[in-house]
Amino acid sequence: MKQGMPKQELIQIPKDEYDSMKETIDIMSDKKLMKSIKQGIGDIRQGRYITFHDFKKKHHIS
């Protein structure tokens, strides 16, 4: 190792965990998507939603 270079460490995680972390980073890096998610959370908190049961009833789905 060259002088002044930081020591590199290696970690091992399952591939599905890595894929999940990468997907989270991709989502959180998308400003438009994050804005939409935050708006949706606000809608839920304000009671602006319908239940799945009511959705099926509204659209005549059994």
PQR file of N, CA, C, O and H, with PARSE charges and radii, in Angstrom:
ATOM      1  N   MET A   1       0.855  -1.166   0.000 -0.4000 1.5000
ATOM      2  CA  MET A   1       0.000   0.000   0.000 -0.0000 2.0000
ATOM      3  C   MET A   1       0.901   1.230   0.000  0.5500 1.7000
ATOM      4  O   MET A   1       1.905   1.286   0.711 -0.5500 1.4000
ATOM      5  N   LYS A   2       0.518   2.222  -0.820 -0.4000 1.5000
ATOM      6  CA  LYS A   2       1.299   3.448  -0.909 -0.0000 2.0000
ATOM      7  C   LYS A   2       1.142   4.282   0.363  0.5500 1.7000
ATOM      8  O   LYS A   2       0.107   4.248   1.029 -0.5500 1.4000
ATOM      9  H   LYS A   2      -0.298   2.177  -1.397  0.4000 1.0000
ATOM     10  N   GLN A   3       2.175   5.015   0.672 -0.4000 1.5000
ATOM     11  CA  GLN A   3       2.132   5.870   1.843 -0.0000 2.0000
ATOM     12  C   GLN A   3       1.083   6.970   1.645  0.5500 1.7000
ATOM     13  O   GLN A   3       0.997   7.560   0.568 -0.5500 1.4000
ATOM     14  H   GLN A   3       3.016   5.043   0.131  0.4000 1.0000
ATOM     15  N   GLY A   4       0.299   7.239   2.665 -0.4000 1.5000
ATOM     16  CA  GLY A   4      -0.724   8.278   2.587 -0.0000 2.0000
ATOM     17  C   GLY A   4      -2.062   7.789   2.056  0.5500 1.7000
ATOM     18  O   GLY A   4      -3.054   8.515   2.112 -0.5500 1.4000
ATOM     19  H   GLY A   4       0.369   6.760   3.540  0.4000 1.0000
ATOM     20  N   MET A   5      -2.098   6.571   1.545 -0.4000 1.5000
ATOM     21  CA  MET A   5      -3.354   6.019   1.049 -0.0000 2.0000
ATOM     22  C   MET A   5      -4.120   5.422   2.227  0.5500 1.7000
ATOM     23  O   MET A   5      -3.533   4.740   3.067 -0.5500 1.4000
ATOM     24  H   MET A   5      -1.292   5.981   1.499  0.4000 1.0000
ATOM     25  N   PRO A   6      -5.432   5.677   2.291 -0.5600 1.5000
ATOM     26  CA  PRO A   6      -6.203   5.097   3.402  0.2800 2.0000
ATOM     27  C   PRO A   6      -6.278   3.578   3.264  0.5500 1.7000
ATOM     28  O   PRO A   6      -6.317   3.034   2.161 -0.5500 1.4000
ATOM     29  N   LYS A   7      -6.297   2.918   4.409 -0.4000 1.5000
ATOM     30  CA  LYS A   7      -6.427   1.463   4.427 -0.0000 2.0000
ATOM     31  C   LYS A   7      -7.833   1.103   3.943  0.5500 1.7000
ATOM     32  O   LYS A   7      -8.823   1.655   4.425 -0.5500 1.4000
ATOM     33  H   LYS A   7      -6.266   3.360   5.306  0.4000 1.0000
ATOM     34  N   GLN A   8      -7.912   0.195   3.009 -0.4000 1.5000
ATOM     35  CA  GLN A   8      -9.213  -0.222   2.499 -0.0000 2.0000
ATOM     36  C   GLN A   8      -9.667  -1.467   3.226  0.5500 1.7000
ATOM     37  O   GLN A   8      -8.881  -2.376   3.492 -0.5500 1.4000
ATOM     38  H   GLN A   8      -7.108  -0.253   2.617  0.4000 1.0000
ATOM     39  N   GLU A   9     -10.962  -1.493   3.545 -0.4000 1.5000
ATOM     40  CA  GLU A   9     -11.538  -2.646   4.216 -0.0000 2.0000
ATOM     41  C   GLU A   9     -12.560  -3.283   3.291  0.5500 1.7000
ATOM     42  O   GLU A   9     -13.137  -2.616   2.431 -0.5500 1.4000
ATOM     43  H   GLU A   9     -11.601  -0.754   3.328  0.4000 1.0000
ATOM     44  N   LEU A  10     -12.773  -4.546   3.470 -0.4000 1.5000
ATOM     45  CA  LEU A  10     -13.710  -5.308   2.670 -0.0000 2.0000
ATOM     46  C   LEU A  10     -14.827  -5.799   3.569  0.5500 1.7000
ATOM     47  O   LEU A  10     -14.576  -6.332   4.650 -0.5500 1.4000
ATOM     48  H   LEU A  10     -12.304  -5.087   4.168  0.4000 1.0000
ATOM     49  N   ILE A  11     -16.057  -5.617   3.123 -0.4000 1.5000
ATOM     50  CA  ILE A  11     -17.183  -6.172   3.857 -0.0000 2.0000
ATOM     51  C   ILE A  11     -17.925  -7.128   2.932  0.5500 1.7000
ATOM     52  O   ILE A  11     -17.859  -7.006   1.709 -0.5500 1.4000
ATOM     53  H   ILE A  11     -16.261  -5.183   2.245  0.4000 1.0000
ATOM     54  N   GLN A  12     -18.612  -8.054   3.518 -0.4000 1.5000
ATOM     55  CA  GLN A  12     -19.377  -9.029   2.755 -0.0000 2.0000
ATOM     56  C   GLN A  12     -20.824  -8.984   3.226  0.5500 1.7000
ATOM     57  O   GLN A  12     -21.107  -9.095   4.419 -0.5500 1.4000
ATOM     58  H   GLN A  12     -18.666  -8.153   4.511  0.4000 1.0000
ATOM     59  N   ILE A  13     -21.745  -8.817   2.259 -0.4000 1.5000
ATOM     60  CA  ILE A  13     -23.172  -8.862   2.564 -0.0000 2.0000
ATOM     61  C   ILE A  13     -23.859  -9.710   1.500  0.5500 1.7000
ATOM     62  O   ILE A  13     -23.367  -9.825   0.378 -0.5500 1.4000
ATOM     63  H   ILE A  13     -21.515  -8.726   1.290  0.4000 1.0000
ATOM     64  N   PRO A  14     -24.992 -10.300   1.852 -0.5600 1.5000
ATOM     65  CA  PRO A  14     -25.721 -11.087   0.853  0.2800 2.0000
ATOM     66  C   PRO A  14     -26.134 -10.210  -0.332  0.5500 1.7000
ATOM     67  O   PRO A  14     -26.416  -9.025  -0.159 -0.5500 1.4000
ATOM     68  N   LYS A  15     -26.168 -10.787  -1.519 -0.4000 1.5000
ATOM     69  CA  LYS A  15     -26.494 -10.040  -2.732 -0.0000 2.0000
ATOM     70  C   LYS A  15     -27.867  -9.393  -2.639  0.5500 1.7000
ATOM     71  O   LYS A  15     -28.034  -8.259  -3.088 -0.5500 1.4000
ATOM     72  H   LYS A  15     -25.938 -11.750  -1.659  0.4000 1.0000
ATOM     73  N   ASP A  16     -28.864 -10.084  -2.066 -0.4000 1.5000
ATOM     74  CA  ASP A  16     -30.191  -9.484  -1.986 -0.0000 2.0000
ATOM     75  C   ASP A  16     -30.182  -8.252  -1.083  0.5500 1.7000
ATOM     76  O   ASP A  16     -30.928  -7.304  -1.330 -0.5500 1.4000
ATOM     77  H   ASP A  16     -28.728 -11.005  -1.701  0.4000 1.0000
ATOM     78  N   GLU A  17     -29.360  -8.251  -0.053 -0.4000 1.5000
ATOM     79  CA  GLU A  17     -29.219  -7.078   0.826 -0.0000 2.0000
ATOM     80  C   GLU A  17     -28.566  -5.922   0.056  0.5500 1.7000
ATOM     81  O   GLU A  17     -29.001  -4.775   0.161 -0.5500 1.4000
ATOM     82  H   GLU A  17     -28.754  -9.021   0.148  0.4000 1.0000
ATOM     83  N   TYR A  18     -27.520  -6.233  -0.716 -0.4000 1.5000
ATOM     84  CA  TYR A  18     -26.863  -5.225  -1.552 -0.0000 2.0000
ATOM     85  C   TYR A  18     -27.849  -4.639  -2.559  0.5500 1.7000
ATOM     86  O   TYR A  18     -27.924  -3.422  -2.728 -0.5500 1.4000
ATOM     87  H   TYR A  18     -27.166  -7.165  -0.801  0.4000 1.0000
ATOM     88  N   ASP A  19     -28.604  -5.512  -3.228 -0.4000 1.5000
ATOM     89  CA  ASP A  19     -29.581  -5.043  -4.218 -0.0000 2.0000
ATOM     90  C   ASP A  19     -30.622  -4.129  -3.570  0.5500 1.7000
ATOM     91  O   ASP A  19     -31.011  -3.115  -4.150 -0.5500 1.4000
ATOM     92  H   ASP A  19     -28.543  -6.501  -3.091  0.4000 1.0000
ATOM     93  N   SER A  20     -31.066  -4.487  -2.381 -0.4000 1.5000
ATOM     94  CA  SER A  20     -32.038  -3.680  -1.662 -0.0000 2.0000
ATOM     95  C   SER A  20     -31.462  -2.314  -1.304  0.5500 1.7000
ATOM     96  O   SER A  20     -32.136  -1.294  -1.447 -0.5500 1.4000
ATOM     97  H   SER A  20     -30.751  -5.310  -1.909  0.4000 1.0000
ATOM     98  N   MET A  21     -30.216  -2.295  -0.838 -0.4000 1.5000
ATOM     99  CA  MET A  21     -29.566  -1.026  -0.499 -0.0000 2.0000
ATOM    100  C   MET A  21     -29.402  -0.145  -1.739  0.5500 1.7000
ATOM    101  O   MET A  21     -29.627   1.064  -1.679 -0.5500 1.4000
ATOM    102  H   MET A  21     -29.668  -3.124  -0.722  0.4000 1.0000
ATOM    103  N   LYS A  22     -29.013  -0.749  -2.852 -0.4000 1.5000
ATOM    104  CA  LYS A  22     -28.833   0.008  -4.095 -0.0000 2.0000
ATOM    105  C   LYS A  22     -30.161   0.587  -4.571  0.5500 1.7000
ATOM    106  O   LYS A  22     -30.214   1.738  -5.005 -0.5500 1.4000
ATOM    107  H   LYS A  22     -28.831  -1.731  -2.900  0.4000 1.0000
ATOM    108  N   GLU A  23     -31.228  -0.196  -4.495 -0.4000 1.5000
ATOM    109  CA  GLU A  23     -32.541   0.280  -4.900 -0.0000 2.0000
ATOM    110  C   GLU A  23     -32.988   1.449  -4.015  0.5500 1.7000
ATOM    111  O   GLU A  23     -33.561   2.422  -4.504 -0.5500 1.4000
ATOM    112  H   GLU A  23     -31.184  -1.131  -4.143  0.4000 1.0000
ATOM    113  N   THR A  24     -32.723   1.343  -2.722 -0.4000 1.5000
ATOM    114  CA  THR A  24     -33.060   2.440  -1.806 -0.0000 2.0000
ATOM    115  C   THR A  24     -32.306   3.707  -2.182  0.5500 1.7000
ATOM    116  O   THR A  24     -32.889   4.791  -2.207 -0.5500 1.4000
ATOM    117  H   THR A  24     -32.258   0.552  -2.325  0.4000 1.0000
ATOM    118  N   ILE A  25     -31.030   3.582  -2.469 -0.4000 1.5000
ATOM    119  CA  ILE A  25     -30.228   4.738  -2.882 -0.0000 2.0000
ATOM    120  C   ILE A  25     -30.772   5.323  -4.181  0.5500 1.7000
ATOM    121  O   ILE A  25     -30.872   6.543  -4.312 -0.5500 1.4000
ATOM    122  H   ILE A  25     -30.557   2.701  -2.448  0.4000 1.0000
ATOM    123  N   ASP A  26     -31.126   4.468  -5.142 -0.4000 1.5000
ATOM    124  CA  ASP A  26     -31.678   4.949  -6.417 -0.0000 2.0000
ATOM    125  C   ASP A  26     -32.971   5.728  -6.195  0.5500 1.7000
ATOM    126  O   ASP A  26     -33.170   6.790  -6.785 -0.5500 1.4000
ATOM    127  H   ASP A  26     -31.045   3.477  -5.035  0.4000 1.0000
ATOM    128  N   ILE A  27     -33.842   5.204  -5.352 -0.4000 1.5000
ATOM    129  CA  ILE A  27     -35.119   5.873  -5.073 -0.0000 2.0000
ATOM    130  C   ILE A  27     -34.872   7.207  -4.377  0.5500 1.7000
ATOM    131  O   ILE A  27     -35.440   8.230  -4.761 -0.5500 1.4000
ATOM    132  H   ILE A  27     -33.680   4.341  -4.873  0.4000 1.0000
ATOM    133  N   MET A  28     -34.028   7.191  -3.357 -0.4000 1.5000
ATOM    134  CA  MET A  28     -33.786   8.410  -2.587 -0.0000 2.0000
ATOM    135  C   MET A  28     -33.023   9.471  -3.383  0.5500 1.7000
ATOM    136  O   MET A  28     -33.027  10.645  -3.012 -0.5500 1.4000
ATOM    137  H   MET A  28     -33.566   6.360  -3.046  0.4000 1.0000
ATOM    138  N   SER A  29     -32.375   9.070  -4.464 -0.4000 1.5000
ATOM    139  CA  SER A  29     -31.659  10.014  -5.326 -0.0000 2.0000
ATOM    140  C   SER A  29     -32.570  10.653  -6.359  0.5500 1.7000
ATOM    141  O   SER A  29     -32.179  11.624  -7.006 -0.5500 1.4000
ATOM    142  H   SER A  29     -32.371   8.116  -4.766  0.4000 1.0000
ATOM    143  N   ASP A  30     -33.777  10.129  -6.526 -0.4000 1.5000
ATOM    144  CA  ASP A  30     -34.725  10.643  -7.520 -0.0000 2.0000
ATOM    145  C   ASP A  30     -35.625  11.688  -6.848  0.5500 1.7000
ATOM    146  O   ASP A  30     -36.578  11.340  -6.151 -0.5500 1.4000
ATOM    147  H   ASP A  30     -34.094   9.340  -6.000  0.4000 1.0000
ATOM    148  N   LYS A  31     -35.311  12.972  -7.067 -0.4000 1.5000
ATOM    149  CA  LYS A  31     -36.032  14.057  -6.385 -0.0000 2.0000
ATOM    150  C   LYS A  31     -37.522  14.062  -6.705  0.5500 1.7000
ATOM    151  O   LYS A  31     -38.347  14.305  -5.824 -0.5500 1.4000
ATOM    152  H   LYS A  31     -34.537  13.255  -7.633  0.4000 1.0000
ATOM    153  N   LYS A  32     -37.866  13.797  -7.949 -0.4000 1.5000
ATOM    154  CA  LYS A  32     -39.274  13.796  -8.343 -0.0000 2.0000
ATOM    155  C   LYS A  32     -40.038  12.664  -7.645  0.5500 1.7000
ATOM    156  O   LYS A  32     -41.154  12.859  -7.162 -0.5500 1.4000
ATOM    157  H   LYS A  32     -37.197  13.599  -8.665  0.4000 1.0000
ATOM    158  N   LEU A  33     -39.425  11.492  -7.603 -0.4000 1.5000
ATOM    159  CA  LEU A  33     -40.053  10.349  -6.948 -0.0000 2.0000
ATOM    160  C   LEU A  33     -40.187  10.592  -5.441  0.5500 1.7000
ATOM    161  O   LEU A  33     -41.227  10.284  -4.859 -0.5500 1.4000
ATOM    162  H   LEU A  33     -38.519  11.334  -7.996  0.4000 1.0000
ATOM    163  N   MET A  34     -39.148  11.140  -4.806 -0.4000 1.5000
ATOM    164  CA  MET A  34     -39.207  11.420  -3.373 -0.0000 2.0000
ATOM    165  C   MET A  34     -40.289  12.450  -3.056  0.5500 1.7000
ATOM    166  O   MET A  34     -40.972  12.340  -2.038 -0.5500 1.4000
ATOM    167  H   MET A  34     -38.304  11.390  -5.279  0.4000 1.0000
ATOM    168  N   LYS A  35     -40.444  13.441  -3.916 -0.4000 1.5000
ATOM    169  CA  LYS A  35     -41.495  14.446  -3.714 -0.0000 2.0000
ATOM    170  C   LYS A  35     -42.864  13.772  -3.764  0.5500 1.7000
ATOM    171  O   LYS A  35     -43.737  14.072  -2.950 -0.5500 1.4000
ATOM    172  H   LYS A  35     -39.888  13.530  -4.743  0.4000 1.0000
ATOM    173  N   SER A  36     -43.047  12.871  -4.709 -0.4000 1.5000
ATOM    174  CA  SER A  36     -44.307  12.151  -4.857 -0.0000 2.0000
ATOM    175  C   SER A  36     -44.584  11.256  -3.643  0.5500 1.7000
ATOM    176  O   SER A  36     -45.716  11.188  -3.164 -0.5500 1.4000
ATOM    177  H   SER A  36     -42.338  12.627  -5.371  0.4000 1.0000
ATOM    178  N   ILE A  37     -43.558  10.581  -3.158 -0.4000 1.5000
ATOM    179  CA  ILE A  37     -43.708   9.717  -1.981 -0.0000 2.0000
ATOM    180  C   ILE A  37     -44.100  10.555  -0.767  0.5500 1.7000
ATOM    181  O   ILE A  37     -45.008  10.185  -0.023 -0.5500 1.4000
ATOM    182  H   ILE A  37     -42.639  10.637  -3.547  0.4000 1.0000
ATOM    183  N   LYS A  38     -43.417  11.684  -0.566 -0.4000 1.5000
ATOM    184  CA  LYS A  38     -43.726  12.554   0.572 -0.0000 2.0000
ATOM    185  C   LYS A  38     -45.140  13.114   0.470  0.5500 1.7000
ATOM    186  O   LYS A  38     -45.831  13.252   1.479 -0.5500 1.4000
ATOM    187  H   LYS A  38     -42.680  11.985  -1.170  0.4000 1.0000
ATOM    188  N   GLN A  39     -45.569  13.435  -0.744 -0.4000 1.5000
ATOM    189  CA  GLN A  39     -46.935  13.926  -0.940 -0.0000 2.0000
ATOM    190  C   GLN A  39     -47.933  12.820  -0.586  0.5500 1.7000
ATOM    191  O   GLN A  39     -48.949  13.086   0.057 -0.5500 1.4000
ATOM    192  H   GLN A  39     -45.008  13.323  -1.564  0.4000 1.0000
ATOM    193  N   GLY A  40     -47.654  11.609  -0.993 -0.4000 1.5000
ATOM    194  CA  GLY A  40     -48.525  10.478  -0.675 -0.0000 2.0000
ATOM    195  C   GLY A  40     -48.620  10.226   0.821  0.5500 1.7000
ATOM    196  O   GLY A  40     -49.696   9.936   1.342 -0.5500 1.4000
ATOM    197  H   GLY A  40     -46.828  11.393  -1.515  0.4000 1.0000
ATOM    198  N   ILE A  41     -47.495  10.337   1.504 -0.4000 1.5000
ATOM    199  CA  ILE A  41     -47.500  10.172   2.961 -0.0000 2.0000
ATOM    200  C   ILE A  41     -48.349  11.276   3.600  0.5500 1.7000
ATOM    201  O   ILE A  41     -49.105  11.018   4.537 -0.5500 1.4000
ATOM    202  H   ILE A  41     -46.621  10.572   1.080  0.4000 1.0000
ATOM    203  N   GLY A  42     -48.221  12.501   3.093 -0.4000 1.5000
ATOM    204  CA  GLY A  42     -49.036  13.605   3.594 -0.0000 2.0000
ATOM    205  C   GLY A  42     -50.517  13.361   3.366  0.5500 1.7000
ATOM    206  O   GLY A  42     -51.342  13.636   4.238 -0.5500 1.4000
ATOM    207  H   GLY A  42     -47.607  12.710   2.332  0.4000 1.0000
ATOM    208  N   ASP A  43     -50.853  12.844   2.188 -0.4000 1.5000
ATOM    209  CA  ASP A  43     -52.258  12.522   1.888 -0.0000 2.0000
ATOM    210  C   ASP A  43     -52.808  11.511   2.898  0.5500 1.7000
ATOM    211  O   ASP A  43     -53.920  11.672   3.401 -0.5500 1.4000
ATOM    212  H   ASP A  43     -50.184  12.621   1.480  0.4000 1.0000
ATOM    213  N   ILE A  44     -52.039  10.489   3.185 -0.4000 1.5000
ATOM    214  CA  ILE A  44     -52.474   9.467   4.147 -0.0000 2.0000
ATOM    215  C   ILE A  44     -52.670  10.091   5.527  0.5500 1.7000
ATOM    216  O   ILE A  44     -53.670   9.834   6.197 -0.5500 1.4000
ATOM    217  H   ILE A  44     -51.135  10.358   2.777  0.4000 1.0000
ATOM    218  N   ARG A  45     -51.711  10.907   5.942 -0.4000 1.5000
ATOM    219  CA  ARG A  45     -51.812  11.545   7.265 -0.0000 2.0000
ATOM    220  C   ARG A  45     -53.030  12.455   7.360  0.5500 1.7000
ATOM    221  O   ARG A  45     -53.601  12.616   8.439 -0.5500 1.4000
ATOM    222  H   ARG A  45     -50.899  11.116   5.397  0.4000 1.0000
ATOM    223  N   GLN A  46     -53.436  13.057   6.233 -0.4000 1.5000
ATOM    224  CA  GLN A  46     -54.581  13.957   6.217 -0.0000 2.0000
ATOM    225  C   GLN A  46     -55.891  13.211   5.956  0.5500 1.7000
ATOM    226  O   GLN A  46     -56.958  13.821   5.885 -0.5500 1.4000
ATOM    227  H   GLN A  46     -52.973  12.927   5.356  0.4000 1.0000
ATOM    228  N   GLY A  47     -55.800  11.881   5.812 -0.4000 1.5000
ATOM    229  CA  GLY A  47     -57.000  11.072   5.612 -0.0000 2.0000
ATOM    230  C   GLY A  47     -57.500  11.075   4.169  0.5500 1.7000
ATOM    231  O   GLY A  47     -58.640  10.690   3.911 -0.5500 1.4000
ATOM    232  H   GLY A  47     -54.934  11.385   5.870  0.4000 1.0000
ATOM    233  N   ARG A  48     -56.662  11.502   3.233 -0.4000 1.5000
ATOM    234  CA  ARG A  48     -57.046  11.534   1.818 -0.0000 2.0000
ATOM    235  C   ARG A  48     -56.651  10.216   1.144  0.5500 1.7000
ATOM    236  O   ARG A  48     -55.666  10.137   0.411 -0.5500 1.4000
ATOM    237  H   ARG A  48     -55.736  11.814   3.443  0.4000 1.0000
ATOM    238  N   TYR A  49     -57.454   9.191   1.420 -0.4000 1.5000
ATOM    239  CA  TYR A  49     -57.229   7.881   0.812 -0.0000 2.0000
ATOM    240  C   TYR A  49     -58.532   7.084   0.920  0.5500 1.7000
ATOM    241  O   TYR A  49     -59.449   7.455   1.652 -0.5500 1.4000
ATOM    242  H   TYR A  49     -58.255   9.255   2.015  0.4000 1.0000
ATOM    243  N   ILE A  50     -58.586   5.984   0.174 -0.4000 1.5000
ATOM    244  CA  ILE A  50     -59.710   5.064   0.317 -0.0000 2.0000
ATOM    245  C   ILE A  50     -59.140   3.680   0.607  0.5500 1.7000
ATOM    246  O   ILE A  50     -58.023   3.359   0.199 -0.5500 1.4000
ATOM    247  H   ILE A  50     -57.841   5.682  -0.420  0.4000 1.0000
ATOM    248  N   THR A  51     -59.905   2.879   1.303 -0.4000 1.5000
ATOM    249  CA  THR A  51     -59.454   1.527   1.610 -0.0000 2.0000
ATOM    250  C   THR A  51     -59.586   0.651   0.362  0.5500 1.7000
ATOM    251  O   THR A  51     -60.300   0.993  -0.581 -0.5500 1.4000
ATOM    252  H   THR A  51     -60.812   3.139   1.634  0.4000 1.0000
ATOM    253  N   PHE A  52     -58.892  -0.471   0.377 -0.4000 1.5000
ATOM    254  CA  PHE A  52     -58.986  -1.407  -0.742 -0.0000 2.0000
ATOM    255  C   PHE A  52     -60.416  -1.909  -0.884  0.5500 1.7000
ATOM    256  O   PHE A  52     -60.920  -2.058  -1.998 -0.5500 1.4000
ATOM    257  H   PHE A  52     -58.313  -0.749   1.143  0.4000 1.0000
ATOM    258  N   HIS A  53     -61.067  -2.168   0.243 -0.4000 1.5000
ATOM    259  CA  HIS A  53     -62.461  -2.607   0.233 -0.0000 2.0000
ATOM    260  C   HIS A  53     -63.338  -1.567  -0.487  0.5500 1.7000
ATOM    261  O   HIS A  53     -64.132  -1.923  -1.357 -0.5500 1.4000
ATOM    262  H   HIS A  53     -60.658  -2.046   1.147  0.4000 1.0000
ATOM    263  N   ASP A  54     -63.193  -0.299  -0.127 -0.4000 1.5000
ATOM    264  CA  ASP A  54     -63.990   0.755  -0.767 -0.0000 2.0000
ATOM    265  C   ASP A  54     -63.639   0.924  -2.245  0.5500 1.7000
ATOM    266  O   ASP A  54     -64.513   1.210  -3.062 -0.5500 1.4000
ATOM    267  H   ASP A  54     -62.548  -0.010   0.579  0.4000 1.0000
ATOM    268  N   PHE A  55     -62.360   0.748  -2.588 -0.4000 1.5000
ATOM    269  CA  PHE A  55     -61.934   0.832  -3.987 -0.0000 2.0000
ATOM    270  C   PHE A  55     -62.629  -0.252  -4.814  0.5500 1.7000
ATOM    271  O   PHE A  55     -63.159   0.024  -5.890 -0.5500 1.4000
ATOM    272  H   PHE A  55     -61.649   0.516  -1.924  0.4000 1.0000
ATOM    273  N   LYS A  56     -62.622  -1.486  -4.300 -0.4000 1.5000
ATOM    274  CA  LYS A  56     -63.286  -2.585  -5.008 -0.0000 2.0000
ATOM    275  C   LYS A  56     -64.774  -2.313  -5.154  0.5500 1.7000
ATOM    276  O   LYS A  56     -65.348  -2.561  -6.215 -0.5500 1.4000
ATOM    277  H   LYS A  56     -62.192  -1.710  -3.426  0.4000 1.0000
ATOM    278  N   LYS A  57     -65.392  -1.816  -4.121 -0.4000 1.5000
ATOM    279  CA  LYS A  57     -66.823  -1.508  -4.155 -0.0000 2.0000
ATOM    280  C   LYS A  57     -67.111  -0.413  -5.192  0.5500 1.7000
ATOM    281  O   LYS A  57     -68.070  -0.519  -5.957 -0.5500 1.4000
ATOM    282  H   LYS A  57     -64.926  -1.615  -3.259  0.4000 1.0000
ATOM    283  N   LYS A  58     -66.291   0.625  -5.214 -0.4000 1.5000
ATOM    284  CA  LYS A  58     -66.466   1.739  -6.150 -0.0000 2.0000
ATOM    285  C   LYS A  58     -66.352   1.277  -7.597  0.5500 1.7000
ATOM    286  O   LYS A  58     -67.059   1.776  -8.473 -0.5500 1.4000
ATOM    287  H   LYS A  58     -65.513   0.711  -4.592  0.4000 1.0000
ATOM    288  N   HIS A  59     -65.466   0.328  -7.842 -0.4000 1.5000
ATOM    289  CA  HIS A  59     -65.205  -0.137  -9.206 -0.0000 2.0000
ATOM    290  C   HIS A  59     -65.871  -1.477  -9.515  0.5500 1.7000
ATOM    291  O   HIS A  59     -65.547  -2.135 -10.503 -0.5500 1.4000
ATOM    292  H   HIS A  59     -64.892  -0.078  -7.131  0.4000 1.0000
ATOM    293  N   HIS A  60     -66.808  -1.865  -8.648 -0.4000 1.5000
ATOM    294  CA  HIS A  60     -67.611  -3.084  -8.847 -0.0000 2.0000
ATOM    295  C   HIS A  60     -66.730  -4.321  -9.050  0.5500 1.7000
ATOM    296  O   HIS A  60     -66.928  -5.104  -9.979 -0.5500 1.4000
ATOM    297  H   HIS A  60     -67.071  -1.329  -7.846  0.4000 1.0000
ATOM    298  N   ILE A  61     -65.776  -4.467  -8.170 -0.4000 1.5000
ATOM    299  CA  ILE A  61     -64.860  -5.621  -8.195 -0.0000 2.0000
ATOM    300  C   ILE A  61     -65.185  -6.494  -6.988  0.5500 1.7000
ATOM    301  O   ILE A  61     -65.300  -5.998  -5.868 -0.5500 1.4000
ATOM    302  H   ILE A  61     -65.615  -3.831  -7.415  0.4000 1.0000
ATOM    303  N   SER A  62     -65.336  -7.814  -7.226 -0.4000 1.5000
ATOM    304  CA  SER A  62     -65.634  -8.698  -6.090 -0.0000 2.0000
ATOM    305  C   SER A  62     -64.377  -9.183  -5.428  0.5500 1.7000
ATOM    306  O   SER A  62     -64.443  -9.935  -4.455 -0.5500 1.4000
ATOM    307  H   SER A  62     -65.243  -8.217  -8.137  0.4000 1.0000
TER
END
